[in-house]
Amino acid sequence: MRRTAAVLSLVALVGAALVGCAPAGSADATCDRVADSDPETMDLIEVSGALDDAPDVHVFTPFAAAEDAYADVVTGDGPAITDVRQPGVLDITLFDGETGAALLGTAYSGDVSAVSPFSGMVEQFPAFEDALMCATEGSRIAVALSQDGVAPEAREYYAQAGFPDEGSLVAVIDVRKVLPRAASGQVEFNDGLGLPTVVRTPDGVPGVIVPDATAPDELVVQTLIKGDGPVVGDDEAVVVQYTGVTWDEREVFDSTWESGSPATFVPANVVPGFAAALEDQTVGSQIMVVIPPDQGYGDQAQGSIPAGSTLVFVIDVLGTAPADTLQTQ
């Protein structure tokens, strides 16, 4: 399947953006968030400015945080982050604690199609984990990063941006988009005779069991979980997790679960059978589709996919984004 995926990464934006519990859910769910984890520390950081733009920050310097801390500047009313493995979009600006100078940040472009797991940022900046847990979409959060709140590898990588070898940093995080990690909704009954069976781990990762049977000649689409989100629009990009298996070989040839990031694409840019499976589907749904060769890759081999292959996909529809904002790579 051809796909266009855009992944938010502060690492990837260094050159261009230097500046002078359960998946998803809402703010209630299982979250119990403290709005200010350390008032004495966070009172030394003042944040202002429009939420759509990079923040204006004043830090009482020299700033030093013995422990990581955070404070909510603005609390959004969107879905909550209950697992840092969830995908979404963040805008981030980082400041030097010693001087208060801005070091680097994301582009603040308004593009919410470039989703990636929040865990990528947490690996670079461990201080972000507590700051992000139970934070809601639309929030702006100030973060005090101690020496241990920045991974040594991140300090080394960002040295070109003037990162200090040691000492505290200040960050402002804008939570632009929060998506679930997997489908969630009402499990649907399907007649599965002669069709693959889908099993799931406790956190929603699917596995596919292909039967010892002849593959169907026609496209088969089954909704396994019916999400309660909006219907995917014709003019929207779709954010999905998926696993693809060849019927005859019973082998996974592509999986966003294995690659670590969901895919974002316009349905017109994928094979016809995959696009057809998404028609009239709702966000939050999980779909299984069996794609015959004439709606897949036909008699052409595609990477590890042999010519004439029947394909099986399990697709979790996580969300949508305006197609005209989709970045490509």
URPEWO-V451943 format. One record per run of one state. SS is the DSSP state (alpha for helix, beta for strand, coil for the rest). FROM is the first residue (numbers start at 1). TO is the last residue. If there is no record, write none. Layout:
BEGIN
SS;FROM;TO, SS;FROM;TO
END
This chain:
BEGIN
coil;1;13, alpha;14;17, coil;18;35, beta;36;36, coil;37;38, alpha;39;42, coil;43;44, beta;45;48, coil;49;55, beta;56;59, coil;60;68, beta;69;74, coil;75;79, beta;80;80, coil;81;86, beta;87;96, coil;97;101, beta;102;105, coil;106;115, beta;116;117, coil;118;118, alpha;119;124, coil;125;127, alpha;128;132, coil;133;135, beta;136;136, coil;137;139, beta;140;145, coil;146;146, alpha;147;149, coil;150;151, alpha;152;161, coil;162;168, beta;169;178, coil;179;185, beta;186;187, coil;188;196, beta;197;200, coil;201;205, beta;206;209, coil;210;219, beta;220;226, coil;227;230, beta;231;231, coil;232;235, beta;236;246, coil;247;251, beta;252;255, alpha;256;259, coil;260;262, beta;263;266, alpha;267;269, coil;270;271, alpha;272;278, coil;279;281, beta;282;282, coil;283;285, beta;286;291, coil;292;292, alpha;293;295, coil;296;301, beta;302;302, coil;303;304, beta;305;305, coil;306;310, beta;311;322, alpha;323;325, coil;326;329
END
